[in-house]
Amino acid sequence: MGFRLRLKPLSPRLSPGELFDVVIIGGGPAGLSAALYSARFFLKTAVITEVVGGTLNEAGLIDDYIGIPDIPGSELAKRFEAHVAKYNVPIVTSKVVKVDKVGDLFDITLHDSTTVRSRTIIVAVGSVRRKLGVPGEEKFAGKGVSYCAPCDAPMFKGRDVAVVGGGNSALQGALLLTSYASKVYLIHRRSSFRAFPVYVDLVRKNPKIELVLNSVVIEIGGSDKVEWVKVKDVVSGSVRELKVSGIIVEIGNEPPKDFLKSMGLELDEYGYVAVLPGQRTNVEGIFAAGDCTGGSHKKKFDQVVTAVAEGAVAAYSAYEYVISKFGSTLLNPG
């Protein structure tokens, strides 16, 4: 008896000069949510992304997306993709290299020089979590190496865990983990923290937290999952091995600032898109959602659920914009 080889469908191609109501740049939770809602509003929609699912693919087990407990991040990404595919929205694996506004439309150029046009754009390019760049980090990603304490803290119940960082996110993560873990090592390359004094005070007083200061992680190891991390004292040069079941890296994120600036988008002091109510930006016709956004109107809380919500809001705002700017005739009336 033979077998049938199942091949993943090739990424669809867009026709040069093709006109859309909305082009979504980015295919993570925010981008795919925006695509779903845009399609349901009968907007002719396309998604252009370098990685379908975005950073969901790097997540381990997700247990904070309501109604879908204990699901691997990569599986949740596949479910999002399948839901969007139900509406025949092309999800193109490519890179946007240039966006130009020409009159009331946008010319969007891909890395293969294909250019399509759109009435609106939703920017959902996310942000990239800074990594340690040490041996074992990539190998154990999703197997004890995490980049989000609020996402993965429950996975370390009754275990010893390490947190790396010295800012608010790291200290908040360490404090959160004390509700689950038996012990938390807080590793920071300096002797003082950059976090708010209230967090520093709480961390220093918490008996479950051991401070490992003036130290950097030099290696992460184990068999199938994280079992230990090696840290080096930057003052004495001595090396210490900590027995832990996981390590959470909280050393900040980086949005693609140069790309965002190239579209003329206003950024906040940290390089995130400064969004206004309705996920609007300073450029008429461009909306933004998810982890790439910030600004005085938004409290940063980068979670799957908030990204999905922002994507839906951005799609609705794009729909309202298309109706008001171009009239009631849509390109894809269904």
N, C-alpha and C positions, 0 to 999 in steps of 0.2 A: 504494500500500500504506500503510495507516494505522499508527499506533503506539499503544502502550498506556502511559499515564502511570502511573508507579509512585509511589504516595503512601505516606509512612511511616505505619504504623498509629497511631491516636490512643492516648494514654495511657489505660489502663484506669481505671475508676472503682471505688471501694470503696463498699459499701453501708453506710449509717449503722448503727452498732451491731453490725456484723459482727465475729465473734469469731475470732481467730487464735491459733495456738500461739506464733508468734513474728512480730513485726514488726521489720524491719530498717530503721533510719533511716540512709540514706546508700547511694549506689549506685556507689562506687568499687570498687577491687579487693577490699578487705576485705568490703564489704557484699555484693557479688555472689558472692564465695566463700562467705560465710556462707549466702546464699540457696540456693546449689547444694547445700551439705551439709545444710541444714535440710530441703530438699525430699527429699533422698535418705534422710533419717531419718523420712520420712512426717509431718513437722510441717507443719501448714497455715501457709503462709508468705506474707508480702507484703513488698515493698521500697518504701519511700517515699524519693524522692531529688529534689533540685532539678536535678541534672545527672547523667544516666546515664553512668557511666564516670569521674566525678569529675575529678581533676586529670590523669588519663591523657590527656584530650583536649588538654591544654596541652603535653604532652611531644612531643619530636621523635621521632627514631628510637631505639627501645629495643633494646639488644643485651645485656641482662643478665638476661632472663627465660629460664631454661634450656629448650632445645628449640625456641624460637621466636626465632631470631636476626633482627636487622635488620628489625624491624616498627614501623611508626608507632604511637605511643601510641593514637591514635584508632581504629586498626584492631584493636589488642589489646582495647580497650574493647568494640568491637562483637562480638568473638569471645566475651568473657566474657558479654555480654548474651545472645547467641544460645544459649550453653550453658545459662544459667539458664532461658531461655524454653522450652527443650526439656522442662522439668519443669512447665510451665504456671504458673509463679510470676508473679503480677501485679507489674509494675514500674511504679509510679505516679509520674509527674512532678508533684511537689507539694512544699510546705514544711510541716513539722511546727512548729506554733506553741506547742503545750502538751502536756505529759504529766502525768497525774495518776494516782497509785496509789489504787485503790479496792478495799479488801479485798486479795484475792490477785491481782487483775487490774489492768491498766493501761488508762486511757482516753487515746487518742492523737487530738488534734484537729489537723486540717489547716487551711490558710489559708482554705479555702472554708467552714469551720465544720463539715465532716464529721468525725464522731468514730467511730473504730473501737476495738475492745477486743482486748487480747492478754494471753496468759498470761506472755509474756516479751518483752523488747526487747533487740535488739543495736544498740548505738550505733556507727556507723561513719561519722561525719560528716567525718572527715579534718581537715586543717588547711590554712590558706591561706598560701601563701608570700608574704611581703612583697615588694612590687614597688617599682621606682624611681619610677614615675610620670613618665617623661620621654618626649619625642617619639621615636617609632620603636620603643619597647619592645613595644607591642602588635602593631605591624605585623610585626615580625621574630620573634615568639614561635614557637618551633619551627623557625626559619630562621636560627639562630645565637644567639638569645637563649634561655638555659637557666636553670633554677632548681635544678639538681641536678648537681653535679660528678661524683659516683660514677656517675650514670646516663649522662652524655654525654661524659665525658673522652675515650674512644676515638675519638669523632667528629672530634677536633681534632688528629689525628696529623700531625705535620710542619707545623703552622700556628701562627700567633701568636694568642693568646687573652687576654682580660681576665677577671679575677675581681674582684667587688665585695664588700667586707665586711671586718670586723675581728675576728670571733669565731673560735671553733674550726673551724666548718664552712668558713669562707672560707679559712683558712690550710691546713687539711687538703686542701681542694679544690685550692688552688694547688700544693701539694706533689704531689698525685696527678697533676695535669696535666703536671708536668715530665717524667713518664714517657712522654708522648705528644706534647705541643706543642713547637714549636721555642723559643718564648718565652712567658712568662706575665707579664702586667702585673697587679699586685695593687693595686687602688684602694681607698683607705680615707679617710674624711672627717677622721680625726684623725691625730695624729703618733705615737700609741702604739696598741697592740693590746689587745683584751680577751681574747685567747686564752691558752692555757696557755703558760708560758715555753718549754717544749720545742719547741712549734710555731713560736714567734716566732724562736727561735734557728736552727731548721732553715731557715726561710724566708729569714732574713737572710744565711745562708751559701750558699744555693743560687744558682749563677751564672745559671740560667735565669730567675730571678724578678727583675723590676724593680719596686721599690716606688714607688707613686705616692701619696704621703701628703698629708694636708691637702687632699684633692681629692674632688670629686663628679662623677658622670656627669651631663651636661646634655642629651645627645642621642645617639641611635644611628642610624646611617645605612648606606646601601648601595643596591644595585639590587634583585636578587631575594633576596639574603641579606646578612647583616651584613658590612660591609667596613670600617667605622670607628666609633669612638666619640669623642665630644668630652668632655673633662674640664676642670673649672674649679678652679683653685687657690683655696681659700677664704680664704687669707691675702693673696695678691697680686692676686687677681681675674683673673689671666691664664688664657687658654684654650688647650688643647693638643689636637691630634687624633692619636689612636692608630690605626694601621692594624692591624686584627685581623679574624679570620674568625669570631669569636664572643665572646660575653660571658656569663659565668655569674654570676648574682646570688645571693649567699649572705648575705642580711641577716636571716635568721630566718623563722620561721613563727608563725602565730597561730591557735590553735584557737578555736572559737566558745564562749568561756568563759561568757558570760551564759546561753546556751541550756543548756549542761552543768550549770551551777549550778542552773538552774530545775528540774531533775529531782532535785535533792538529791544529785548525784554529788560524791564527794570528788575534789578536784583536787590535783595536785602544785604545787610552787612556781612552775612555768612555765605553769600553767593547763591542763595535760593531765589526762585522766581517770586517776586512780591505780588501775591494774588489779592484781588479785591473780592467783595461779596459776589457770589455766583461763579467763582473761580475765574473771573475776568483778569486780564493783564492790562498793562498800559498800552499795548498794541491792539487796536480795534480788530476783532475777528480772531484773535488768538486767546485761547483759554489754557489753563494749566491745572494739573491735578496730581496728587500723590506725593511721593517723597521728594520730588524736585522743588516743591513749593514751600514758601515761608512768608515772611512779611508781617507787618504789625497787626494785620487782620486775622492771623492764623496762629493758633497755639500748636507748636510742633508736637505731634504724637503719632509717630510713623508706625502704623499698624495696618494689617491687611484690611480690616474692617473700615478704617478711615479712608484708606486709598480707594477702596471700592465705592464708598459714599461720595467722595470728591469726584470720581470719574463720572458717576451718574449725574451729579449737579452740573459738571462741565458740559456734558452732552445736552442737558436740558437748556443750558444757557446758549449753546451753539445753535440749538433748534430755534430758540426765540430770536436769535440774531439773524439767522437765515430767513425766517419768516418776515421779520421787520425790514431787513435790508433788501431782499430780493423778491419779496412777494410770496404768495401762498403756493406757487407752483414749485414742487420739489423735483429733483432729478430722478428720484426713485420712489414714485408714489405707491408702489406695491401692486 
